[in-house]
C-alpha cells in the first residue's frame, strides 16, 4: 500500500528547497515575495528564512528596492549569501577545457580556458589538465570565498550519471573515464558528470522558464549532434546514460558514415563535418573530419546563401535529417518547443524550410503541428550555466542538514 501522507521531515525539506529556489531566481526578495512565489504560508516562510539566516545561508539586505512602491512597514529584503560555498564547473569539449568557480549566488569567482588536443589525449592527460586548472583557480580564490563544496562537469559524449563516468566520447580515444571518482578523491566533494546537452537544457530551464519548463528539447548542432530533453518537468535519462542521443538516431539505413562508427545517423548528415564532407564532393563513406574550422564552415554557409549549388544542397540535406529526427521524436512524445544550440543554430535560415517541411508531414494532430523553435548560436555559456545550476541545486538540497556538508573536510592531494 502506498503511503500517501508525506513525512514531516520530507515536507520541511521540500519547503526549504522551494524557498531557496525562489531566492535563487531573484537577487532580492522580501518574505512576502517568497510567500507569493512559493505558495507557502507566511508562518512557514518566516520559520524557514529565520533558520537560513541563522545558518548563514541567507543574508538580510536593506540595499534593494524590494519595498520601494509599497505602503506600510518597510520589509527586509533577503538574498543568498555568496560566501557560504564555492562550486566548480568543468566543460570538456573538442580540444577545449573550460573551468569556472562560482559562489553560492551563481556569480563568477574565477575561470580558465585551455586548449587541449583531446583527440590524442588519454584519460590521464585530460584529468591531469582539469586538475591543474582547478588547483590554480582554487589557490587564487579570495579569502572571503566559501570552501569548495561541489563539482559539476559537462562533456561531449555518452555519460553514466549514477557513477559520474564518461562512457564514450568522440573527442578522445579513451572510454569509461571515471571523472567523478578521480575528482572526488582529489577534492573531497561530490561530483556530477553529465552529457553537455543535458546541461544546456538545465540552463534554459532556469534562464527562460517562460518557454522552457515542462516539456522541451535542446538540440546541439555542432561537430556532433545531441539532445537534452525535459518531459513533465523532469530531465529524460536513459537506462545506461544521461543523454538522449538524438544525433545517433537512424536517418538512412546503411547510409553515410558517422563519427560513432555506425552508418546513417542523423549526425552523419546534419553535423558541420557532414555538411563540409558533402560540399567537398567526398564520398559519404569517407572518414569524418576530426575537427572543423569555424571560418570554413561559415564560408560554406555564406556561399549557400548567395547561390544555389552543392553548398545549399548540403544544408537542405541537414534540415531534412533534423526534421526526420524531430518527426520520429514527436511521434513518441507529441510536439514540444525546440531550442537549437551551437553553430548549426547560426545557419538556421538554411535548414529551416526543409526541416519544417519534414515535420509538417507528421500526422495525428488534425493538421500541421505548431513547431516553436528558438536559436542560440553559442553553446558554451549554456553548458557552464547548466553545470552551475546542477551544483547549486545539489547544495540547496544538502544544506537542509547544514552541519553535515559544511564540516566535511576538503582533501586536496598534490
N, C-alpha and C positions, 0 to 999 in steps of 0.2 A: 504493500500500500504506500502511495506517495504521500509524504508529509507536506501538506500544503501550507503549514504555518512556519514562517521563517524564524530562525533562532534570533534572539535579541542581539547577539554579537554580530550576526550577519547583517542585520538591519542597520546597526550603528556603523559598521564598516562601509556599507553601501552609501549611507547618508553622508559619511565623511568624504567618500570619493566624489559624490555629487557636488559638495561644497568646494573641494579642491579643483574640480573640473570647471566650475563656474569662475573661480578666481583665475584659472589658467587661461580662460578665454578672454579675459579683460584685465587691463592694467590695474584698475582700482574699482572696487565695488563696496557699497555700504551693505550692512546686514539686511536692510530692506530690499536692496537689489538682489541679494543672494536668495532671499525668500521668493522673489518673483522669478528668478532664473531656475530654481530647483523645484519649486512647488512644496518645499518643506515648511513646517510651521515655524513661526518666529522663535518659539522657545527652543526648538531643536537646533535651528541655525545659531542662536545665541550660545547654547551649550557647546556646540562643535567649534565655533570660532574662538570661544574663550579657551578651550583646550589647545587649539592650534597655536594661539598666541603664546600661551604658557610654555609650549614646547619649542617655541622659536621658529615654527614653520611659517607662520603668518605674522606680518607686521601691521601695526596701525599707522595710518598716514593722514596728515592734515594738509598735505600739499596739493591734493587733487581738487577737481571741480565737480565731484560727485553730487554735492548738495547745492550747487550754485543756484538752481532755479526752484528750490523747494522752500516751503514755508515751515515754520515750527522750529523745534530744537535742532541745531546742526547735527548731522550724523557723521560718525567717524568712518573714513574710508579704510578698507582693508586691502592688503596686497601681499603676494607671496614674498617670502624672504629669499633673496637671491643667494645669500651666503650660507644657506643651510646645507647645500650639496653641490657637487660638480658632477656632470656626466660627460662621457666621451663618445663621440660618434666617429665611425670609420666608413668611408665609401671606397670600395675596391672595384675599379673598372679596368677596361683595357688600357694597359700602360699607364695607369694612374692610381694613386692612393691619396685620399684627402681625409685628414683627421681634424676634428674640431672639438674644443672643450666648451661646454655651455654651463651657465649657472642654473639654479633651480627655477628661475623665471624664464629660461629659454634664451638668455642673452649670450652672445659670443664672448668668451674669455680670450681664447687664442686659437689659431689654426695653422695648419701647414699643408701645402700641396706638393707632392713629389712625383716626378716622372719615374716609373719603374718599368723595365722591359718585361712585362708579365708573361709574354708568350714563351720566354726562355727561363722564367723564374720557377724555382722549386717551391714547395710549401715552406721550407726553411727560409728561403730568400724573402718570401712575402711576409711571413710572421716577424722575421728579424727587422725588416724595414718598418713595418707597422709599429713594433715595439720601440724602435729608435725614435720614431716621430712622437709617439705618446710620451715617452720618457722626457723628451725635450720640452714638450708643452707643459707637462706636469711640473718639471723643475722650474719653469719660468712663471708659474702661477703667482698672482699677487697674494700677499699674506691674508687678505680678507676673504679669499675664496674658500668655499667649503671643500671637504675631502671628497675624493673620487668615490662614487657610490654605484655606478653602473656604466657599462659599455654596450653600445648597440652598433651593429655592423650590417651594412647593406652591400651585397655582392652580386655580380652578374653570374647567373647560373642557377643550378638546382641546389637547394639547401634543405637540411633537416632542422627545422626549428627546435624540435624537442632536445636534440643533442648539440645544438648550435654548431653544426658542421656543414661545410660546403661539400656537397657530394660530387658535383661535376661542374666545370665552368669552361667555356670556350677560350677564356683569357689565359689559362695556364695548363700545363700538361699534367699536373698532379691532381689526384682525386681524393675524396674523403679527408679533407683537411679540417682537423678539429680546432678551428679558431677559438671556439668557446673555451675548451679545456686549457688551451695554451694561454690565453689572455687572463682567464680566471686564476690560474696558478701564479701568474706573474704579478697581478694587481690585487688579488684577493677580493674581487667583486663579481657579481653576476654579469653574464654576458649573453646578449641576444644576437643571433645571426639569421638574417632573412634575405630572401630574394629582393633585389633592388626595386622591382616593380611593385612589390607589396609595400615597400616603404613610400613609394610615390603615392599610392592610393591612401595610405595613412596620412600623408601630408595634406593631400587635397581635402580629405575629410575634415581636417582642422582649420585649414586656411579658407575654405569656401563651403561651409556647411549648408548654405542655401541651395547649392547644386549637387553636393556630394554627401549624402548622409546614409540612406538606407540601402539603395541598390545602384551600383555604378561600376564601371570598369575603366581602369587606367592602362592604356596600351603604349608601351615604349617602342618607338620606331627609330632604330639606330643601327649599329653594326649587327646587333642582334635584335630580336623582337620578343617581347614578353608582356605579361599582363598581371596587374593586381586587381582583384575582384572583391567587391563587397556585396553581400546578399543579406537582406533583412538586418542591416546594421552590423553584420559580423564579417570579418575577413574570411574569404574562402581559402581553406587549407586542404591540400591533398593528403592522402593517407601516408605517403612517404616523403613528401616535400612541402615546402611552404609557399610555392608559387604555382600559378596557373600557366602552363606552358603553351600559351596561345600561338607563339611563333612556330611551334613544332607540331601543330595540328596538320593533318594531311590536307593538302590542296590539290595536288595532281599525283595519282598513283604512279610510282616509278618515274617521277619527274626529276626536276633539277636537283643537283647535289647541294645539301645543306652543310653548314659547319659542324652539325652534330653527327655527321656521317651517314644520315639517312637521306632518302630521296623524296622530293615532292612536298616538303614542308612549306608552310606559308612564308617563313623567313627566306627560303631559297628563291623567292620571287619578289619579296617586298622590302628586304633589308637594303642598306646602302651598297653592300658588296654585290648583291644580286642585281641591282639596277645598273651598276657600273659594269658588271660582267656582261650583261645583255647589250649595253650601248657600245661596248668594245668589240662586239661581234664574236665573243668567245663561246665555245660550246658550253651548254648548261651543265655538263658533267665536269667542267674544269674545276680544279680545286679553288675554293673561295679565297679571296684575298684576306690576308691576316689582319690588315688594317686599311682604313680608307681615309685619305686626307680630306678634311672638311672643305678646303678650297676647290678640290677636284670635283667633289660631289655638288657643290654649289654652282660650279661652272656648267656641269651637265644639266642641272635644273634650269639655268638661265637659257641654255640652248633649246631645251624643251619648251620653254615659254615663247621663244622667239620664232620657232618654225616647227612644222610637222616633220617627223622623221624618226630615227631609231630611239632618240632620247625620249621623245614624247610617248612612243610606244612602250618603252620600258616602265615609265611611270604609270601608264594605263594598266599594264600587267600587275604592277604593285597594288594599285587600287582594287583591281579585281580579286587579288589574293586576300587582301584585308577584308574586303566586302564578303567574300566567301566564308572567311572565318567568323565574321560577325553574324552572318546569316545562320551558320550552324549553331553558334552560341545562343542566338535569340530563339532558335527552335527548342532549346532546352530550358531557358530561364525567362523568356519574354524580353522585349527590348528594354535596355537600360541606358541612362546617359553615358556618353563615352568621352573620355579625356585622351587625346593623342599627345604624346610627350616625346621630346627629343628632336633630332634633326629632321625626321620624317614629318613632324608637325609643321616645320617651316616650308614644306613643299605641298601642303595640303591642297592647295589650289590645283595641283597637277594630278592628284589621285582622287579627289573628291567625286567628280562626275561618275567614274566607273564604280567606285566604292558604293555610292548611293544607289546606282542602278542595280547592282547585285543584291543589295539588302532589300530594295523595294520589291523584289520578287518573292520575299518571304510571305507565306500565306497563313491565314488563321486569325487575323485581326480585323477582318472586314474592310481591308484596304491597306494602303501603304503605312508601315509603322512610322511613328513620329520619332525620327532619329536625331537626338541632340548631341552635337559634337563640339567640343572646345579644344583649342590647341595651345600647347605650352612647349615652345621650341628648346628650352634649356632644362634638361632633366636633373642636373646635378644639385641645385638648391633644394629641389623637392625630395631627392633621396636623403640628403642630410637632414632635412626637416622631419621627414618620416622617422628616421633613426632617433632624432632628438625626442620626438613625442613618444616613441616606444620606451625610451629610457625614463622620461619624466612620468609617464603613466605608471610604469613599474614602481617608481619611488612613491607615487601617490598611494598606491596600494600597500606597499610595505611600511610606509610611515604611519599606518594605523597602529602598529606596535612600535612606537618611536624609539624606545631604547635599543631594540634588537639591531636595527640597521646602523644607527649612528655609532654604536660602540664596537662594531665589527672591525678587527684590525686590518690595516691596509698593508698588504705584503707587496714589496717591490724588489724582486730579485734582480741582481746585476749580472 
